[in-house]
Amino acid sequence: MKYEEKLNRMANHIASHPHDYQTSISFLKLRSKAIVQERKNRKLEDWKKVQKYKET
């Protein structure tokens, strides 16, 4: 996915530097964006399926 590589790098950095709060906050924000994007993609796929069946 779009965010996976950056999330992995941030997770590794946080594991090495547990008191880096700025990275921790950025990690949480990015993870939230990834979850929202995944939800949007799933909703779009479901919508496309519904539209496909409505046409037939």
N, C-alpha and C positions, 0 to 999 in steps of 0.2 A: 504494500500500500504506500500511499504518499508520505505518511508520517513515520513509518516503522523504523527506518534507518536512523533518523534523528532521535526518536524515542529510545532506541537501543544505546546510542552514544551517550545520551543524557543519563540513562539508568546506570551505565558503567561509570560515568563521572560521579554520580551521586554515591555509588558504592565506594568509590575511592576517596571522596571528599564529603562525608556525611553532614558536615556543618555548613555547606554551601547552600544557603537558603534561597538565594536568587535563582540558582539552577533548579532547585526543588519546585519553586513556584512556577517557573517556566515549563518544567516537565508536566506539572498538573494541568496547566493551561493547554499545552500541546496535546496531552492525552484526551482532554475534554473535546478539543477540536476534532481529533481522530474519531472519537465515539460519535459525535454529531454527524461527521461526514459519512461514517459507516451507516448510520441510521437513515440519512438522506438517500444514500445509494440503495439501501434495501427497500425503502418506501417507493423510490422511482421504479425499481424492478417490479414490485408488486403492482404498481399503477400500470406499467406497460403490459403485464399479463392480463389485467382486467380489460384494458383497451383492446387487446388482441381478441379476447373472447367476446367482447361487445360487438366487434365488427363481423364476426361469423354468425 
